[in-house]
Amino acid sequence: MGLIERAWQQPLRLDGRQRRKVLRHLLALDGDDRFGRFATPLADAAIAAYVDCIDFAQDLCFGSVEADGELSGFIHLARFDDFAELGASVSAGCRCQGRARQLFRAALAEAQRQGLREIHLAAGHPAARHICRTLGYSMRESATYPRVRVALAKIAD
């Protein structure tokens, strides 16, 4: 197992010191990836404003860190009472290698430990739904916001 593999197999809990890395990761997403992440193809200024507003102390933020220290994946659970809204992204060249699954596993387990009952997938991205389902979480889909509600009580361990 190489150094890069070990780096992303254990997602890192992020804090405000990694804000610039989060910004670089999100700005590197192309228009389609921005739409998949934010449910709209956000402009650079809007992404910068979003990153400035992340409350790393309150929210749950995890990243996949490469050997060079840069983020190849980022998951943000913005907390509201007993639920959180989830947004996740993985750099195009790093997909289909397990990063997203590891990020979801770490973030959802920590959310459950902290007493959150439900995660909202605003746009209900198919990959996010698939990962949650394969990790054993049940979901309710809707035609309105949020598109998917993920119950943090697992179906089976």
N, C-alpha and C positions, 0 to 999 in steps of 0.2 A: 504494500500500500504506500503510495507516494505522499510527499509532504502536502501537496495541494489537496489530495483526497482527505487527509486527516484534518486539514484546516476547515473544510466545510461540513464534515460529518458531525461536528459539534458546533451548532450555531452559537454565536456569541450574543449575549444580551447587550444591547447598545445603550449608551447614555449620550448626553449632550456633547461629549468630546468627539463623537463620530459624526456630528451634524454635517460637516463638510463632505465627508465620504458618502453619506446618504444623498446629499445634493448631487454630487458627481455621478453616482449610480443612476439616480432618477433622470438627470439631464441627458444621459447617454441613451435612454430609451427612445426608439423611433416613434413616429405618430401612431402606428398600430399598437405598439406595446404600451404607449401612454393611454390610449383608449382602453385597452384591456386592464390596466392598473387603476385608472381614475374614472372610467366610464365616460371619458371625454378626452380628446387629444389636447391636453393642456399645453399652453405656451411656457417657455422657460421662466418668465417672470411669475407666472402662477405657481409653478413647481417650487420656485425659490420661496414664495410666500407660504406655501404649504409646509415646507421643511422648517421655516422659521417658527411656525406655530406648533410644531410637534412638542408635546410635553413629555420629555423622556422620563421624568420622575413619576408621572401618573400613568402614562400609557405603557404598553408592552411593545418593545421594538427589538427585533433580532436580525442579525445579518450573517450571511455566509462570507467569510473572509478568505481571500486568496493569499498565496505565499508573499505577494508584494504588498499586502496590507489593505488592498482595495476590496470593496464589496462587490460580490458577484450576485448577491441576492439580498433582498430586504423585505421584512414583513412588519407591518405596523398594525397594532390593535389599539384603536382610539377608544378609550374607556368612557362609558356613560352608565352610571348607576350599576346595575347588575348585568349589563351586556357591553359588547364592544363591536365596533365596525372594523372589518379586516380589509387591508389592502396589501398586496404582495407582488413582487416582481423578481425575475431572474434575468440576468444579462443574456442576450441572444446566444452567444457562443458557449454558454454554460448550462443550457437546458438539457433535459432528458438524462441527467446524471444524478438525480436524487436530491438536489439542493432544496427545491420547493417543498418536497415531502418532509425533509428534516426541519425546515423552518416552520412549517405548519405543526409538526409534531411538538416541537419545543414551545411554540407560542400558545397552542391550544392547551397543552398540559399545564403551563404556567397560569393561564387564564383560569382554568378549572381549580388549580390550587389556591388561587386568590379569590375564589368564590363567585366568579362570573358564571352565569347560567346559560348564556346564549351569545353566539357570534353572528353578526349580520354580514352577509356578502352582498354589498349594494347592487352590483351588476350581475351577480350570480354566474361569474365566468365559469365555463365548463371545466377547465383544469382545476380550479379551486373546489368545485363541487366533487369532482372525481377524487381528489386528494382527501377531502373530508370523509367521503364515503369509504375509501379504502383504509382509512385510519380507524373506522368503526363508529363514526358519529352519524346520528340521524339528522335529517334535514326536512324542512317544510319549505316548499317553493310557493311563490306568489307572483301575480302579474304586476304588483305594485311594489314600492319600496318598503322594506328591503326585499330584493328578489329571492333571497334564500336566507333562512334562519337555521343556524346550526346549533343543535342542543349539545351542551358540553357533557351531559351524562352519556357515556359511551354505550352502544348497543351490546358489545362484547369486548372483553379484554383479551 
